[in-house]
Amino acid sequence: MEFADYPRPSLAVDPAVLAVSDGEIYTILWQRAWKPFPGKWALPGVFVGQEESLEEAAKRGIYTKVGISTTQVQQLFAWNKPSRDERGWVVTIAYFVIVPFVDLVASHQNRNSLFKIVPSGGYGAEDLEIKVIDANGSVIELAFDHGKILTSVLERLREVIWNRDTALQFLPENFTMRSLQGVYEVILGRSLNKDSFRKRVTHTQGLVMPTGTMEANVSHRPAELYQRSLDYGF
């Protein structure tokens, strides 16, 4: 067979954007205007151009469909079930990007496109289930298999959160220990002991270090601010 004789699937990317705020996980979606699934919400996916890398396409989808500019995306895996798209054989590569919540709110084009991801099931990644909740508190079903992709993104985060600096990507440069622990708890779906957590991220892992400054302009007792340890990962 000649090269042109082989079947060629269409290639797409479907990136998920995640943020955490006040013990909740958020994502940003866009509403489809055409078939298939007109009117349904979906990840900001696009088909990959001939002169474009997968990463470039993922960044383009995030920027053009939900108004967020990002320099880094993380590849998850390929979804290749032939029947996943009624238009034909479409293979998609799932990506995800983590942003601080303030950046998500500042960048997105339509506030109604913010959705909560509510996990349920066991604490392990393999037991995870999610619901996607809109601004009215209603559970929505996403287009295509995008709900499964979001579930898999959260599964991956649960698998790696203790071994990488993933949690810090949800936070601004300076943050409180309370907010850092809140990220771990909402991703893992369980509460953590305050003292054990502090010891683990400051001494055992050496992930964060104190800045020597305190919170400002807060209505409660100011807490000490932390930042990523300069030695972490080296």
Secondary structure in CASP SS format (residue, H / E / C, confidence):
PFRMAT SS
TARGET T0000
AUTHOR 0000-0000-0000
METHOD secondary structure of the structure
MODEL  1
M C 1.00
E C 1.00
F H 1.00
A H 1.00
D H 1.00
Y C 1.00
P C 1.00
R C 1.00
P C 1.00
S E 1.00
L E 1.00
A E 1.00
V E 1.00
D E 1.00
P E 1.00
A E 1.00
V E 1.00
L E 1.00
A E 1.00
V E 1.00
S E 1.00
D C 1.00
G C 1.00
E E 1.00
I E 1.00
Y E 1.00
T E 1.00
I E 1.00
L C 1.00
W E 1.00
Q E 1.00
R C 1.00
A C 1.00
W C 1.00
K C 1.00
P C 1.00
F C 1.00
P C 1.00
G C 1.00
K C 1.00
W E 1.00
A E 1.00
L C 1.00
P C 1.00
G C 1.00
V E 1.00
F E 1.00
V C 1.00
G C 1.00
Q C 1.00
E C 1.00
E C 1.00
S C 1.00
L H 1.00
E H 1.00
E H 1.00
A H 1.00
A H 1.00
K H 1.00
R H 1.00
G H 1.00
I H 1.00
Y H 1.00
T H 1.00
K H 1.00
V H 1.00
G C 1.00
I C 1.00
S C 1.00
T C 1.00
T C 1.00
Q C 1.00
V C 1.00
Q E 1.00
Q E 1.00
L E 1.00
F E 1.00
A E 1.00
W E 1.00
N C 1.00
K C 1.00
P C 1.00
S C 1.00
R C 1.00
D C 1.00
E C 1.00
R C 1.00
G C 1.00
W C 1.00
V E 1.00
V E 1.00
T E 1.00
I E 1.00
A E 1.00
Y E 1.00
F E 1.00
V E 1.00
I E 1.00
V C 1.00
P C 1.00
F H 1.00
V H 1.00
D H 1.00
L H 1.00
V H 1.00
A H 1.00
S H 1.00
H C 1.00
Q C 1.00
N C 1.00
R H 1.00
N H 1.00
S H 1.00
L E 1.00
F E 1.00
K E 1.00
I E 1.00
V E 1.00
P E 1.00
S E 1.00
G E 1.00
G C 1.00
Y C 1.00
G C 1.00
A H 1.00
E H 1.00
D H 1.00
L E 1.00
E E 1.00
I E 1.00
K E 1.00
V E 1.00
I E 1.00
D C 1.00
A C 1.00
N C 1.00
G C 1.00
S C 1.00
V E 1.00
I E 1.00
E C 1.00
L C 1.00
A C 1.00
F C 1.00
D C 1.00
H H 1.00
G H 1.00
K H 1.00
I H 1.00
L H 1.00
T H 1.00
S H 1.00
V H 1.00
L H 1.00
E H 1.00
R H 1.00
L H 1.00
R H 1.00
E H 1.00
V H 1.00
I C 1.00
W C 1.00
N C 1.00
R C 1.00
D C 1.00
T H 1.00
A H 1.00
L H 1.00
Q H 1.00
F H 1.00
L C 1.00
P C 1.00
E C 1.00
N C 1.00
F E 1.00
T E 1.00
M H 1.00
R H 1.00
S H 1.00
L H 1.00
Q H 1.00
G H 1.00
V H 1.00
Y H 1.00
E H 1.00
V H 1.00
I H 1.00
L H 1.00
G C 1.00
R C 1.00
S C 1.00
L C 1.00
N C 1.00
K H 1.00
D H 1.00
S H 1.00
F H 1.00
R H 1.00
K H 1.00
R H 1.00
V H 1.00
T H 1.00
H H 1.00
T H 1.00
Q C 1.00
G C 1.00
L C 1.00
V E 1.00
M E 1.00
P E 1.00
T E 1.00
G E 1.00
T E 1.00
M E 1.00
E C 1.00
A C 1.00
N C 1.00
V C 1.00
S C 1.00
H C 1.00
R C 1.00
P C 1.00
A C 1.00
E E 1.00
L E 1.00
Y E 1.00
Q E 1.00
R E 1.00
S C 1.00
L C 1.00
D C 1.00
Y C 1.00
G C 1.00
F C 1.00
END
